[in-house]
Amino acid sequence: LHDDLDFKSSLTREDFEAMASDLFDRSSVPISKALTAAGMKISDIDAIELVGGGMRVPKVQKALSKVTGDKELGMHINSDESMALGAAFHGANISTAFRVRKVGMTDVTMFPV
């Protein structure tokens, strides 16, 4: 709702993929950079777990599968729950109302798309 006007639109998957094609092409770059920085090859990786909204997009899954080869792309972690859990741990860490064992946390985006 904007200026008392209700807006509704639809978009086909084909149109969406065409409009976002440059992003899909870039989605595998962080994997290559991370492997290079770690001095590893994809064959050194035992398991891959995807987290985030992009994991639900079939075109992203396909682009990542090209890089990872025959490795299964795990999608077992609910990204909404992981963010809520992280927020709860962070709140517990900084709380003065109750004592909990500190949970180590580092928020880093080393390889942004």
C-alpha positions as a Markdown table, in Angstrom:
| # | Residue | x | y | z |
|---|---|---|---|---|
| 1 | Leu | 0.0 | 0.0 | 0.0 |
| 2 | His | 1.5 | 3.3 | -1.1 |
| 3 | Asp | -0.3 | 6.6 | -1.2 |
| 4 | Asp | -3.6 | 4.7 | -0.6 |
| 5 | Leu | -3.0 | 2.7 | -3.8 |
| 6 | Asp | -2.8 | -1.1 | -3.5 |
| 7 | Phe | -0.1 | -2.5 | -5.8 |
| 8 | Lys | 0.0 | -6.0 | -7.1 |
| 9 | Ser | 2.2 | -7.5 | -9.7 |
| 10 | Ser | 3.4 | -10.9 | -10.9 |
| 11 | Leu | 6.6 | -12.1 | -12.3 |
| 12 | Thr | 7.4 | -15.4 | -14.0 |
| 13 | Arg | 10.4 | -17.4 | -13.0 |
| 14 | Glu | 11.8 | -17.0 | -16.5 |
| 15 | Asp | 11.6 | -13.2 | -16.2 |
| 16 | Phe | 13.0 | -13.2 | -12.7 |
| 17 | Glu | 16.0 | -15.3 | -13.8 |
| 18 | Ala | 16.6 | -13.1 | -16.8 |
| 19 | Met | 16.5 | -9.9 | -14.7 |
| 20 | Ala | 18.8 | -11.4 | -12.0 |
| 21 | Ser | 21.2 | -13.3 | -14.4 |
| 22 | Asp | 24.2 | -11.3 | -13.5 |
| 23 | Leu | 23.7 | -12.1 | -9.8 |
| 24 | Phe | 23.3 | -15.8 | -10.5 |
| 25 | Asp | 26.6 | -15.7 | -12.5 |
| 26 | Arg | 28.3 | -14.2 | -9.4 |
| 27 | Ser | 26.8 | -16.6 | -6.9 |
| 28 | Ser | 29.6 | -19.1 | -7.2 |
| 29 | Val | 32.5 | -16.6 | -7.0 |
| 30 | Pro | 32.6 | -16.6 | -3.1 |
| 31 | Ile | 33.1 | -20.4 | -3.1 |
| 32 | Ser | 36.0 | -20.2 | -5.4 |
| 33 | Lys | 37.6 | -17.3 | -3.5 |
| 34 | Ala | 37.1 | -19.1 | -0.1 |
| 35 | Leu | 38.7 | -22.3 | -1.4 |
| 36 | Thr | 41.6 | -20.4 | -2.9 |
| 37 | Ala | 42.1 | -18.5 | 0.4 |
| 38 | Ala | 42.0 | -21.7 | 2.4 |
| 39 | Gly | 44.4 | -23.5 | -0.1 |
| 40 | Met | 41.7 | -26.1 | -0.7 |
| 41 | Lys | 39.9 | -27.8 | -3.6 |
| 42 | Ile | 36.3 | -28.7 | -3.7 |
| 43 | Ser | 37.3 | -32.4 | -3.3 |
| 44 | Asp | 38.7 | -31.5 | 0.1 |
| 45 | Ile | 35.1 | -30.6 | 1.3 |
| 46 | Asp | 33.0 | -33.3 | 2.8 |
| 47 | Ala | 29.7 | -31.5 | 3.2 |
| 48 | Ile | 28.1 | -28.2 | 2.0 |
| 49 | Glu | 25.3 | -26.5 | 3.9 |
| 50 | Leu | 23.4 | -23.6 | 2.4 |
| 51 | Val | 21.8 | -20.9 | 4.6 |
| 52 | Gly | 19.9 | -17.9 | 3.5 |
| 53 | Gly | 17.0 | -16.9 | 1.3 |
| 54 | Gly | 19.0 | -17.5 | -1.9 |
| 55 | Met | 19.1 | -21.2 | -1.2 |
| 56 | Arg | 15.4 | -21.4 | -2.1 |
| 57 | Val | 16.0 | -20.2 | -5.7 |
| 58 | Pro | 16.5 | -23.2 | -8.1 |
| 59 | Lys | 18.8 | -21.1 | -10.3 |
| 60 | Val | 21.2 | -20.4 | -7.4 |
| 61 | Gln | 21.2 | -24.0 | -6.5 |
| 62 | Lys | 22.1 | -24.9 | -10.1 |
| 63 | Ala | 24.9 | -22.3 | -10.3 |
| 64 | Leu | 26.4 | -23.6 | -7.0 |
| 65 | Ser | 26.1 | -27.2 | -8.2 |
| 66 | Lys | 28.2 | -26.4 | -11.2 |
| 67 | Val | 31.0 | -25.4 | -8.8 |
| 68 | Thr | 30.6 | -28.1 | -6.3 |
| 69 | Gly | 30.2 | -30.9 | -8.7 |
| 70 | Asp | 28.6 | -34.0 | -7.3 |
| 71 | Lys | 28.5 | -32.7 | -3.8 |
| 72 | Glu | 25.0 | -32.6 | -2.3 |
| 73 | Leu | 23.9 | -29.1 | -1.4 |
| 74 | Gly | 22.5 | -29.5 | 2.1 |
| 75 | Met | 19.6 | -27.2 | 3.0 |
| 76 | His | 18.8 | -28.5 | 6.5 |
| 77 | Ile | 19.2 | -25.2 | 8.5 |
| 78 | Asn | 16.3 | -22.9 | 8.5 |
| 79 | Ser | 17.8 | -19.4 | 7.9 |
| 80 | Asp | 15.0 | -17.7 | 9.8 |
| 81 | Glu | 15.5 | -19.8 | 12.8 |
| 82 | Ser | 19.3 | -19.5 | 12.7 |
| 83 | Met | 19.0 | -15.7 | 12.7 |
| 84 | Ala | 16.6 | -15.8 | 15.7 |
| 85 | Leu | 18.9 | -18.2 | 17.5 |
| 86 | Gly | 21.9 | -16.0 | 16.8 |
| 87 | Ala | 20.0 | -13.0 | 18.1 |
| 88 | Ala | 19.1 | -14.9 | 21.3 |
| 89 | Phe | 22.7 | -15.9 | 21.8 |
| 90 | His | 23.9 | -12.3 | 21.3 |
| 91 | Gly | 21.3 | -11.0 | 23.7 |
| 92 | Ala | 22.3 | -13.6 | 26.3 |
| 93 | Asn | 26.0 | -12.6 | 25.8 |
| 94 | Ile | 25.4 | -8.9 | 26.5 |
| 95 | Ser | 22.7 | -9.3 | 29.1 |
| 96 | Thr | 23.4 | -8.1 | 32.7 |
| 97 | Ala | 20.0 | -9.5 | 33.9 |
| 98 | Phe | 21.2 | -13.1 | 34.0 |
| 99 | Arg | 24.4 | -15.1 | 33.7 |
| 100 | Val | 25.0 | -17.6 | 31.0 |
| 101 | Arg | 28.1 | -19.1 | 29.6 |
| 102 | Lys | 29.4 | -16.9 | 26.8 |
| 103 | Val | 28.8 | -18.1 | 23.3 |
| 104 | Gly | 31.5 | -17.2 | 20.8 |
| 105 | Met | 30.2 | -15.3 | 17.9 |
| 106 | Thr | 31.8 | -13.6 | 14.9 |
| 107 | Asp | 29.7 | -11.8 | 12.3 |
| 108 | Val | 31.7 | -11.7 | 9.1 |
| 109 | Thr | 30.9 | -11.4 | 5.4 |
| 110 | Met | 34.3 | -12.2 | 3.9 |
| 111 | Phe | 33.1 | -13.2 | 0.4 |
| 112 | Pro | 30.0 | -11.1 | -0.5 |
| 113 | Val | 28.2 | -11.8 | -3.7 |
